[in-house]
Amino acid sequence: MTETPTGTQTGPITGIRILDLSRILAGPVCTQLLGDYGSDVIKIEKPGAGDDTRKWGPPFVQDADGNDTEESTFYLCANRNKRSVAVDISLADGQDIPGGRAGADSQTARQVRRADREFSSRRAG
């Protein structure tokens, strides 16, 4: 995923921070468009697995030798202009980050808490 350094985005909604809890296709494409228009999109993904579409292929991104990697081109085309953070929201510590509870005070937690909008299409569990 391409990371755009905070403060370098330009567009009509620059300065708006989006917490992206979506998955698969519709939500990621929507938040990608928000990123295209300048918002700071933080995608929350499951630790160790990421978004389900990271493994969808072929086609996969190829390395310098022309061999397929494990990165799906489908995933990349629906998630540009985002920063990605692995947070297990099924655990209490992961659930504490958005609400600012229980001492979750990392830089990531502070950025997530300052989100202007949340976008979600997660399944239960």
Contacts in CASP RR format, 6 or more apart in sequence:
PFRMAT RR
TARGET T0000
AUTHOR 0000-0000-0000
METHOD contacts of the structure
MODEL  1
MTETPTGTQTGPITGIRILDLSRILAGPVCTQLLGDYGSDVIKIEKPGAG
DDTRKWGPPFVQDADGNDTEESTFYLCANRNKRSVAVDISLADGQDIPGG
RAGADSQTARQVRRADREFSSRRAG
1 43 0 8 1.000
1 76 0 8 1.000
1 79 0 8 1.000
1 80 0 8 1.000
1 82 0 8 1.000
1 83 0 8 1.000
1 84 0 8 1.000
2 80 0 8 1.000
2 81 0 8 1.000
2 82 0 8 1.000
3 82 0 8 1.000
3 83 0 8 1.000
3 84 0 8 1.000
4 40 0 8 1.000
4 81 0 8 1.000
4 83 0 8 1.000
6 40 0 8 1.000
7 14 0 8 1.000
7 15 0 8 1.000
7 40 0 8 1.000
9 15 0 8 1.000
9 35 0 8 1.000
9 38 0 8 1.000
9 39 0 8 1.000
9 40 0 8 1.000
9 81 0 8 1.000
10 38 0 8 1.000
11 37 0 8 1.000
11 38 0 8 1.000
12 37 0 8 1.000
12 38 0 8 1.000
13 34 0 8 1.000
13 35 0 8 1.000
13 37 0 8 1.000
13 38 0 8 1.000
13 39 0 8 1.000
14 38 0 8 1.000
14 39 0 8 1.000
15 38 0 8 1.000
15 39 0 8 1.000
15 40 0 8 1.000
16 34 0 8 1.000
16 38 0 8 1.000
16 39 0 8 1.000
16 40 0 8 1.000
16 116 0 8 1.000
16 117 0 8 1.000
17 39 0 8 1.000
17 40 0 8 1.000
17 41 0 8 1.000
17 42 0 8 1.000
17 111 0 8 1.000
17 114 0 8 1.000
17 115 0 8 1.000
17 116 0 8 1.000
17 117 0 8 1.000
18 31 0 8 1.000
18 34 0 8 1.000
18 35 0 8 1.000
18 39 0 8 1.000
18 40 0 8 1.000
18 41 0 8 1.000
18 42 0 8 1.000
18 115 0 8 1.000
18 116 0 8 1.000
18 117 0 8 1.000
18 118 0 8 1.000
18 119 0 8 1.000
19 42 0 8 1.000
19 44 0 8 1.000
19 98 0 8 1.000
19 112 0 8 1.000
19 115 0 8 1.000
19 117 0 8 1.000
19 118 0 8 1.000
19 119 0 8 1.000
20 27 0 8 1.000
20 28 0 8 1.000
20 31 0 8 1.000
20 41 0 8 1.000
20 42 0 8 1.000
20 43 0 8 1.000
20 44 0 8 1.000
20 82 0 8 1.000
20 119 0 8 1.000
21 44 0 8 1.000
21 89 0 8 1.000
21 118 0 8 1.000
21 119 0 8 1.000
21 120 0 8 1.000
21 121 0 8 1.000
21 122 0 8 1.000
22 28 0 8 1.000
22 30 0 8 1.000
22 31 0 8 1.000
22 43 0 8 1.000
22 119 0 8 1.000
22 120 0 8 1.000
22 121 0 8 1.000
22 122 0 8 1.000
23 51 0 8 1.000
23 52 0 8 1.000
23 53 0 8 1.000
23 121 0 8 1.000
23 122 0 8 1.000
23 123 0 8 1.000
24 51 0 8 1.000
24 52 0 8 1.000
24 53 0 8 1.000
24 121 0 8 1.000
25 53 0 8 1.000
25 78 0 8 1.000
26 121 0 8 1.000
27 119 0 8 1.000
27 121 0 8 1.000
28 43 0 8 1.000
28 51 0 8 1.000
28 53 0 8 1.000
28 78 0 8 1.000
28 79 0 8 1.000
29 78 0 8 1.000
30 119 0 8 1.000
31 41 0 8 1.000
31 43 0 8 1.000
31 82 0 8 1.000
31 119 0 8 1.000
32 41 0 8 1.000
32 78 0 8 1.000
32 79 0 8 1.000
32 80 0 8 1.000
32 81 0 8 1.000
32 82 0 8 1.000
34 41 0 8 1.000
34 119 0 8 1.000
35 41 0 8 1.000
35 81 0 8 1.000
35 82 0 8 1.000
36 80 0 8 1.000
36 81 0 8 1.000
38 81 0 8 1.000
40 83 0 8 1.000
41 81 0 8 1.000
41 82 0 8 1.000
41 83 0 8 1.000
42 82 0 8 1.000
42 83 0 8 1.000
42 84 0 8 1.000
42 85 0 8 1.000
42 108 0 8 1.000
42 111 0 8 1.000
42 112 0 8 1.000
42 115 0 8 1.000
43 51 0 8 1.000
43 79 0 8 1.000
43 82 0 8 1.000
43 83 0 8 1.000
43 84 0 8 1.000
43 85 0 8 1.000
44 85 0 8 1.000
44 86 0 8 1.000
44 87 0 8 1.000
44 89 0 8 1.000
44 112 0 8 1.000
45 51 0 8 1.000
45 84 0 8 1.000
45 85 0 8 1.000
45 86 0 8 1.000
45 87 0 8 1.000
46 86 0 8 1.000
46 88 0 8 1.000
47 86 0 8 1.000
47 87 0 8 1.000
47 88 0 8 1.000
48 86 0 8 1.000
50 84 0 8 1.000
50 86 0 8 1.000
51 75 0 8 1.000
51 79 0 8 1.000
53 72 0 8 1.000
53 74 0 8 1.000
53 75 0 8 1.000
53 78 0 8 1.000
54 70 0 8 1.000
54 71 0 8 1.000
54 72 0 8 1.000
54 75 0 8 1.000
55 70 0 8 1.000
55 72 0 8 1.000
56 72 0 8 1.000
56 74 0 8 1.000
56 75 0 8 1.000
57 72 0 8 1.000
57 73 0 8 1.000
57 74 0 8 1.000
58 68 0 8 1.000
59 68 0 8 1.000
59 72 0 8 1.000
59 73 0 8 1.000
59 74 0 8 1.000
60 68 0 8 1.000
60 69 0 8 1.000
60 70 0 8 1.000
60 71 0 8 1.000
60 72 0 8 1.000
60 73 0 8 1.000
61 68 0 8 1.000
61 69 0 8 1.000
61 71 0 8 1.000
61 72 0 8 1.000
61 73 0 8 1.000
61 76 0 8 1.000
62 68 0 8 1.000
62 69 0 8 1.000
63 69 0 8 1.000
85 108 0 8 1.000
85 112 0 8 1.000
87 94 0 8 1.000
87 97 0 8 1.000
87 108 0 8 1.000
88 94 0 8 1.000
89 95 0 8 1.000
89 122 0 8 1.000
90 125 0 8 1.000
92 102 0 8 1.000
93 102 0 8 1.000
93 104 0 8 1.000
94 104 0 8 1.000
96 102 0 8 1.000
96 103 0 8 1.000
96 104 0 8 1.000
96 109 0 8 1.000
97 104 0 8 1.000
97 108 0 8 1.000
97 109 0 8 1.000
97 112 0 8 1.000
97 113 0 8 1.000
98 112 0 8 1.000
98 113 0 8 1.000
98 115 0 8 1.000
98 118 0 8 1.000
99 113 0 8 1.000
100 109 0 8 1.000
100 113 0 8 1.000
END
